[in-house]
Amino acid sequence: MSSARYFVFSRGDTWIVALDGVPLGHHSSRPAALSSAIVMADLMGSMRYDADVMLESEGHLDLAWTYGVDPLPRTEAAA
């Protein structure tokens, strides 16, 4: 099975979502970028990829979300 690992990291005041070294989204906040990355990873997971999201935190990367393991975050509309 192929993998899809999304990375969320900051550059200045912008949070970036990237896949395979390609920036896919620029966001003004960490929560927005993380949510965006999770939505993308969830879509790839539904297409049978091993999908997860890595989040930059204090100079290192942490596994933030994994398809099939972690629930989707609630949206503001659902809250």
C-alpha positions in Angstrom: 0.0 0.0 0.0 1.3 3.5 -0.8 1.6 6.2 1.8 0.6 9.8 2.0 2.3 11.8 4.7 1.2 15.4 5.1 3.4 17.9 6.9 2.2 21.0 8.8 4.9 23.6 9.6 5.3 27.3 10.1 7.3 29.8 8.0 7.0 33.3 9.5 3.4 34.0 10.2 2.1 31.3 7.8 1.3 27.7 8.4 2.0 25.5 5.4 0.5 22.0 4.5 2.8 20.0 2.3 2.8 16.6 0.6 6.0 15.1 -1.0 7.7 18.5 -0.5 5.0 20.4 -2.4 3.1 23.1 -0.6 -0.6 22.5 -0.9 -2.0 25.1 1.4 -1.1 28.3 3.3 -3.0 29.1 6.4 -3.0 32.0 8.9 -3.3 29.6 12.0 -2.0 26.3 13.1 -5.5 24.9 13.8 -6.6 25.8 10.3 -3.6 24.2 8.7 -3.9 21.0 10.8 -7.6 20.7 10.0 -6.9 21.1 6.3 -4.1 18.5 6.4 -6.4 16.1 8.2 -9.1 16.5 5.6 -6.6 15.8 2.8 -5.2 12.8 4.6 -8.6 11.4 5.3 -9.4 11.6 1.6 -6.2 9.8 0.7 -6.9 7.2 3.4 -10.4 6.6 1.9 -8.5 5.8 -1.4 -6.5 3.1 0.4 -3.4 5.0 1.1 -1.6 4.8 4.5 -2.3 8.4 5.4 -1.1 10.5 8.3 -0.3 14.1 9.4 3.0 15.3 10.9 2.9 18.5 12.9 5.9 20.8 13.6 6.0 21.5 17.3 8.9 23.3 19.1 11.5 22.4 16.4 10.5 18.8 15.9 7.8 16.8 14.2 5.1 14.9 16.0 2.6 12.5 14.6 -0.7 14.4 14.9 -3.3 12.2 13.1 -3.5 8.8 11.4 -6.2 7.5 9.1 -8.1 4.6 10.6 -6.8 5.3 14.1 -7.7 8.9 15.0 -11.2 10.4 14.6 -11.8 13.3 12.4 -11.9 16.6 14.3 -15.2 18.2 14.8 -16.0 21.2 12.6 -17.3 24.4 14.0 -20.7 23.8 12.3 -21.0 20.4 14.1 -19.9 21.8 17.5 
